[in-house]
Amino acid sequence: LARRRGRNEVFAGGAADAAYGELPAPGTAAAAVAETSLVADERLDDLTTIEFVPPKGIAPWQAAALLSERFDGDTAVETFLSGMAGVEALTFTDEGGKLVIASGPRLAELGHDDRRLVDQILAIGDPLTTGSYDPKFATAWTNIAGELRARLRSSGWWRHGNPADTLSAGGGGRFVAAFVVIAVFAFGAPLLGALTGGGWPAAIAFAVVVPAVVAWFAYRVLLPSRSAPGSALALRSESFRRFLDASEGRHVEWAWQQGLLREYSAWAVGLGEADAWSAALARANVPAPEVRSAQGPLVVHRSGSALRRSRQRPAPTGGGSRGRSGSSGGSRTRVRSGGRRGGGGTRRGRW
C-alpha cells in the first residue's frame, strides 16, 4: 500500500520523455491531453541513463532533496554553501581546522534570493572564521535553513508527501516511537484483558494495531510521490550522479577545459559523490593550481565539524564531566561518511 501510495508521476513515453518532458501551460488545450503515468520508485531505475551535465534550473541541494525525498536543514545549508563555492560566490579556506568564509569574485552575479541568504553570513564578517560558537552565525544558519525549506515546499515537485512539509526525523527517532507504541500495547494488553474479562480484545489489538503502526514507521519513506516535473528533475539528477560516480581523469580534464571544475565539485558534494570525484581529480592531468581552485566545495564538505561548532551552543561543563565534554567535538560522528552521506542520505533515495 505504501509503495502504491508513493508512486511517482512521470511523463508518458520513454526515458527521454520522462526526463525532459514539460507540462503544458494550465488552461491550454494541450494541458487537457498531457499524458503521464504512475510508476513505483524502483521503476525509475529503468528510466535513468547517464548525463554528462547537471540538470538546469536547480541547485545541488535541491537535487539531493529530490533524490532522497528528505529535508534536513543542516545538510541542506551545507550543500547550499558548497554550491555557492561552486559558482564562486563564496570562497572557503581551511586554516588549521577552522573554516574561513569570504565573498567570492562572482558574488555580484548571484540572484536576489540567494544573495539575500549569503549576505546573512557575510554580514557577520567578511572574512568570517568559524570553529567556535557564534550566536549570530547560528541565527543566520537557522534562517537559511528555513528559507530553503520554504523553497522546497513551494517547488511543486511532489504530488503529496513533500519532505519540507514535516520536520525531519532520523531513523533513531522513528524506532523510538515504534518502541513506545509496542511497549504501551504490550503492557496494556494484560490490563485490557483483565478489564474485559477475556484476552481476545487485547490479542486482536496487539495483533492488528501494533503491526500496523510499526509498518507505518517502517514504510513511510515510500509514501512521498513526485510530480511529473519533479520526477524529470530527479531522473536527470540521478543520471548526472552516475556520471560523477564513474568519473575518470579524462572526465575531469573535460570539465576543466569547459570551466566547470568548481561547479562539478559542488554537484559531487550535493549528490554524495565527493569521494569519487576527488579520486578522479587526483588522477586527472590538470594543473595543480586549477585543482586547488576547485577544492572550495570539497572544503565545505570536509569542514562540517567547524560549521557545527559555530552554530551549536557548547554543552556546559561540570567538574565530573569536563573530560568528556572537552572531547565531544572530536568524537561525534558525522551523519555522512566520506562523500557518500553514510549510506543514508542521497543514496537511500536512489529508487
Secondary structure per residue as TSV (DSSP state, phi and psi in degrees):
chain	resnum	aa	ss	phi	psi
A	1	L	-	360.0	-40.5
A	2	A	H	-65.5	-40.5
A	3	R	H	-64.3	-40.3
A	4	R	H	-68.1	-42.3
A	5	R	H	-62.6	-33.0
A	6	G	T	-94.8	13.6
A	7	R	-	-59.9	143.5
A	8	N	E	-96.0	142.6
A	9	E	E	-82.3	130.4
A	10	V	E	-132.0	154.2
A	11	F	E	-67.3	133.4
A	12	A	S	-67.4	149.1
A	13	G	S	126.3	-147.2
A	14	G	S	-96.3	-162.8
A	15	A	H	-63.1	-39.1
A	16	A	H	-65.1	-41.4
A	17	D	H	-64.3	-42.8
A	18	A	H	-63.5	-36.2
A	19	A	H	-88.3	-26.1
A	20	Y	H	-125.6	5.3
A	21	G	-	-67.8	158.8
A	22	E	-	-134.4	144.4
A	23	L	-	-78.6	134.0
A	24	P	-	-64.1	162.8
A	25	A	-	-62.2	137.9
A	26	P	T	-57.8	141.5
A	27	G	T	88.7	-8.2
A	28	T	S	-87.1	164.0
A	29	A	H	-64.5	-35.5
A	30	A	H	-66.3	-30.6
A	31	A	H	-64.4	-30.9
A	32	A	H	-72.5	-21.8
A	33	V	T	-113.7	9.7
A	34	A	-	-60.7	126.3
A	35	E	-	-98.7	128.1
A	36	T	E	-135.8	164.7
A	37	S	E	-139.2	166.5
A	38	L	E	-109.8	129.1
A	39	V	E	-132.8	147.0
A	40	A	-	-72.1	163.4
A	41	D	G	-54.0	-45.5
A	42	E	G	-66.9	-22.7
A	43	R	G	-72.8	-21.2
A	44	L	G	-63.9	-25.4
A	45	D	G	-60.8	-34.4
A	46	D	G	-70.4	-18.8
A	47	L	G	-99.2	1.6
A	48	T	-	-94.6	136.0
A	49	T	-	-116.5	-150.6
A	50	I	-	-126.2	125.6
A	51	E	-	-114.7	140.9
A	52	F	S	-93.6	-0.9
A	53	V	S	-132.5	148.9
A	54	P	-	-73.8	160.3
A	55	P	-	-64.8	139.9
A	56	K	T	-82.9	149.7
A	57	G	T	90.9	-5.1
A	58	I	-	-133.0	161.5
A	59	A	-	-101.1	163.3
A	60	P	H	-55.9	-38.0
A	61	W	H	-66.0	-32.0
A	62	Q	H	-72.3	-39.6
A	63	A	H	-62.5	-39.3
A	64	A	H	-62.1	-41.8
A	65	A	H	-66.7	-36.8
A	66	L	H	-64.5	-39.1
A	67	L	H	-76.6	-43.0
A	68	S	H	-84.4	-20.7
A	69	E	-	53.6	39.6
A	70	R	-	-137.2	155.6
A	71	F	-	-132.4	116.2
A	72	D	-	-116.9	119.4
A	73	G	H	-57.0	-44.9
A	74	D	H	-64.5	-45.2
A	75	T	H	-64.0	-39.7
A	76	A	H	-63.6	-42.1
A	77	V	H	-67.3	-42.0
A	78	E	H	-59.8	-43.5
A	79	T	H	-68.5	-36.2
A	80	F	H	-61.0	-44.6
A	81	L	H	-66.3	-39.2
A	82	S	H	-64.8	-33.6
A	83	G	H	-65.0	-36.0
A	84	M	H	-66.1	-32.6
A	85	A	H	-68.9	-34.7
A	86	G	H	-64.5	-30.7
A	87	V	T	-100.7	9.8
A	88	E	T	63.6	26.6
A	89	A	S	-80.2	-27.6
A	90	L	E	-132.8	154.4
A	91	T	E	-118.9	146.9
A	92	F	E	-131.7	131.4
A	93	T	E	-131.9	132.4
A	94	D	E	-90.5	115.2
A	95	E	E	-120.5	93.1
A	96	G	T	62.0	40.8
A	97	G	T	86.9	-2.8
A	98	K	E	-109.7	132.8
A	99	L	E	-91.1	124.7
A	100	V	E	-103.6	122.7
A	101	I	E	-107.6	131.8
A	102	A	E	-144.6	161.5
A	103	S	E	-67.4	144.4
A	104	G	-	-99.4	172.3
A	105	P	T	-67.9	-17.3
A	106	R	T	-116.1	25.8
A	107	L	G	-59.7	-39.4
A	108	A	G	-65.9	-16.7
A	109	E	G	-85.9	-5.7
A	110	L	S	-66.1	148.8
A	111	G	-	-67.3	163.6
A	112	H	H	-59.1	-44.6
A	113	D	H	-65.5	-46.0
A	114	D	H	-68.6	-37.0
A	115	R	H	-63.0	-37.3
A	116	R	H	-63.1	-37.1
A	117	L	H	-71.8	-44.7
A	118	V	H	-63.2	-37.9
A	119	D	H	-64.1	-25.4
A	120	Q	H	-64.2	-32.0
A	121	I	H	-82.3	-44.5
A	122	L	H	-67.4	-23.1
A	123	A	T	-66.7	-23.6
A	124	I	T	-75.1	-37.2
A	125	G	-	-179.5	142.2
A	126	D	S	-141.5	92.7
A	127	P	S	-80.1	159.7
A	128	L	E	-120.7	124.1
A	129	T	E	-98.0	122.1
A	130	T	-	-99.6	171.9
A	131	G	S	131.0	-14.8
A	132	S	S	-136.9	154.3
A	133	Y	-	-60.2	131.3
A	134	D	-	-134.8	110.9
A	135	P	H	-59.5	-32.6
A	136	K	H	-67.8	-40.3
A	137	F	H	-66.4	-40.4
A	138	A	H	-61.4	-40.4
A	139	T	H	-66.1	-44.3
A	140	A	H	-62.1	-41.0
A	141	W	H	-60.7	-45.2
A	142	T	H	-63.6	-41.6
A	143	N	H	-63.5	-41.9
A	144	I	H	-65.0	-43.2
A	145	A	H	-59.7	-40.8
A	146	G	H	-65.1	-38.9
A	147	E	H	-67.3	-41.2
A	148	L	H	-64.2	-39.2
A	149	R	H	-61.7	-42.6
A	150	A	H	-64.2	-38.1
A	151	R	H	-63.9	-43.4
A	152	L	H	-67.0	-35.9
A	153	R	H	-64.5	-33.8
A	154	S	T	-98.8	14.2
A	155	S	S	-73.5	-29.5
A	156	G	-	76.9	17.7
A	157	W	-	-90.7	-2.2
A	158	W	E	-130.0	139.6
A	159	R	E	-73.4	-40.6
A	160	H	E	-159.8	160.4
A	161	G	-	80.5	27.2
A	162	N	-	-54.1	123.7
A	163	P	G	-64.2	-16.7
A	164	A	G	-80.9	-9.7
A	165	D	G	-79.5	-19.5
A	166	T	S	-126.6	152.4
A	167	L	-	-67.7	140.5
A	168	S	-	-65.7	141.8
A	169	A	-	-132.0	127.5
A	170	G	-	-71.8	165.1
A	171	G	H	-57.8	-35.7
A	172	G	H	-60.3	-42.1
A	173	G	H	-61.9	-39.6
A	174	R	H	-66.2	-41.9
A	175	F	H	-68.1	-35.7
A	176	V	H	-63.7	-44.8
A	177	A	H	-61.3	-43.1
A	178	A	H	-63.9	-39.5
A	179	F	H	-63.2	-39.9
A	180	V	H	-62.3	-44.5
A	181	V	H	-60.4	-45.7
A	182	I	H	-62.2	-42.7
A	183	A	H	-62.9	-41.8
A	184	V	H	-60.2	-47.5
A	185	F	H	-70.9	-34.9
A	186	A	H	-63.7	-42.5
A	187	F	H	-83.6	-24.4
A	188	G	H	-83.0	-22.4
A	189	A	H	-60.6	-49.6
A	190	P	H	-60.5	-39.2
A	191	L	H	-64.3	-43.6
A	192	L	H	-62.4	-40.8
A	193	G	H	-62.7	-39.5
A	194	A	H	-67.5	-39.9
A	195	L	H	-69.4	-33.6
A	196	T	H	-91.7	-3.4
A	197	G	T	79.2	7.1
A	198	G	S	-163.7	159.3
A	199	G	S	-93.9	-7.5
A	200	W	H	-67.4	-36.6
A	201	P	H	-62.2	-41.5
A	202	A	H	-66.3	-38.0
A	203	A	H	-63.2	-42.4
A	204	I	H	-63.9	-44.3
A	205	A	H	-60.0	-43.8
A	206	F	H	-68.7	-38.1
A	207	A	H	-76.7	-23.0
A	208	V	H	-108.8	-53.3
A	209	V	H	-68.6	-48.4
A	210	V	H	-61.9	-49.8
A	211	P	H	-59.9	-34.5
A	212	A	H	-65.9	-42.2
A	213	V	H	-66.2	-44.6
A	214	V	H	-63.2	-40.4
A	215	A	H	-62.7	-38.2
A	216	W	H	-63.4	-43.3
A	217	F	H	-64.0	-37.2
A	218	A	H	-74.4	-35.8
A	219	Y	H	-109.1	3.1
A	220	R	G	-67.6	-15.6
A	221	V	G	-63.6	-20.9
A	222	L	G	-86.0	-9.1
A	223	L	-	-74.6	-34.9
A	224	P	-	-59.0	140.9
A	225	S	E	-126.7	119.5
A	226	R	E	-75.7	148.7
A	227	S	-	-78.4	172.5
A	228	A	H	-59.9	-46.3
A	229	P	H	-62.7	-37.4
A	230	G	H	-65.1	-41.5
A	231	S	H	-63.9	-39.5
A	232	A	H	-61.4	-45.1
A	233	L	H	-68.5	-36.7
A	234	A	H	-64.6	-41.3
A	235	L	H	-63.0	-43.1
A	236	R	H	-67.0	-36.3
A	237	S	H	-65.6	-43.9
A	238	E	H	-66.2	-36.5
A	239	S	H	-64.0	-39.5
A	240	F	H	-72.4	-34.9
A	241	R	H	-60.5	-39.3
A	242	R	H	-64.0	-36.1
A	243	F	H	-63.2	-46.2
A	244	L	H	-63.8	-38.6
A	245	D	H	-64.0	-34.7
A	246	A	T	-101.5	13.9
A	247	S	-	-64.0	143.4
A	248	E	-	-119.9	175.7
A	249	G	H	-55.6	-38.5
A	250	R	H	-66.6	-29.3
A	251	H	H	-69.7	-38.8
A	252	V	H	-63.8	-42.0
A	253	E	H	-62.7	-38.3
A	254	W	H	-64.3	-44.3
A	255	A	H	-62.3	-37.9
A	256	W	H	-65.0	-43.9
A	257	Q	H	-63.3	-29.7
A	258	Q	T	-89.0	0.2
A	259	G	T	71.8	30.7
A	260	L	-	-114.2	11.0
A	261	L	H	-62.0	-47.4
A	262	R	H	-65.5	-43.4
A	263	E	H	-60.7	-43.8
A	264	Y	H	-68.0	-32.6
A	265	S	H	-63.2	-40.9
A	266	A	H	-64.3	-40.6
A	267	W	H	-67.9	-35.3
A	268	A	H	-62.0	-40.2
A	269	V	H	-64.7	-48.0
A	270	G	H	-62.9	-36.2
A	271	L	T	-96.1	10.2
A	272	G	T	76.8	23.3
A	273	E	-	-119.3	31.9
A	274	A	H	-63.2	-38.5
A	275	D	H	-65.5	-47.0
A	276	A	H	-63.2	-41.6
A	277	W	H	-69.8	-38.9
A	278	S	H	-62.2	-40.8
A	279	A	H	-64.3	-39.0
A	280	A	H	-66.9	-37.6
A	281	L	H	-59.8	-41.9
A	282	A	H	-66.1	-29.3
A	283	R	H	-87.7	-14.1
A	284	A	S	-77.5	151.6
A	285	N	-	-91.2	70.4
A	286	V	-	-121.4	137.1
A	287	P	-	-53.0	140.8
A	288	A	H	-55.6	-41.7
A	289	P	H	-60.0	-35.9
A	290	E	H	-68.9	-37.9
A	291	V	H	-64.3	-43.2
A	292	R	H	-63.5	-37.0
A	293	S	H	-68.9	-21.2
A	294	A	T	-89.1	1.2
A	295	Q	T	-82.9	-9.9
A	296	G	H	-50.3	-55.5
A	297	P	H	-60.5	-36.0
A	298	L	H	-70.3	-31.5
A	299	V	H	-64.0	-41.9
A	300	V	H	-60.4	-43.5
A	301	H	H	-60.8	-38.2
A	302	R	H	-85.4	-9.8
A	303	S	T	-107.8	28.3
A	304	G	H	-60.0	-32.9
A	305	S	H	-66.0	-39.2
A	306	A	H	-65.8	-41.6
A	307	L	H	-65.5	-38.3
A	308	R	H	-66.3	-42.4
A	309	R	H	-63.8	-29.2
A	310	S	H	-77.2	-24.3
A	311	R	H	-108.5	-12.8
A	312	Q	S	-107.5	124.0
A	313	R	-	-65.0	129.7
A	314	P	-	-65.9	145.3
A	315	A	-	-68.7	142.0
A	316	P	-	-63.6	141.7
A	317	T	-	-98.3	145.1
A	318	G	-	-124.1	176.5
A	319	G	T	-61.6	-43.6
A	320	G	T	-86.0	-14.0
A	321	S	T	-115.4	10.5
A	322	R	H	-60.0	-43.4
A	323	G	H	-62.4	-43.2
A	324	R	H	-67.5	-42.2
A	325	S	H	-65.3	-37.2
A	326	G	H	-67.2	-24.2
A	327	S	H	-105.3	1.8
A	328	S	H	-65.5	-33.2
A	329	G	H	-63.8	-33.3
A	330	G	H	-86.1	-18.7
A	331	S	H	-95.1	-14.7
A	332	R	-	-68.6	137.6
A	333	T	-	-94.1	132.3
A	334	R	-	-70.0	156.4
A	335	V	S	-64.6	-36.7
A	336	R	S	-99.0	158.9
A	337	S	-	-121.6	113.4
A	338	G	T	61.4	-133.8
A	339	G	T	-94.2	2.2
A	340	R	S	-118.6	36.5
A	341	R	G	37.0	44.4
A	342	G	G	60.9	17.6
A	343	G	G	76.0	-4.9
A	344	G	T	-109.0	-33.3
A	345	G	S	-71.9	-104.5
A	346	T	T	-62.8	-42.6
A	347	R	G	-63.5	-29.8
A	348	R	G	-66.1	-26.7
A	349	G	G	-89.4	4.0
A	350	R	-	-77.8	80.1
A	351	W	-	47.9	360.0
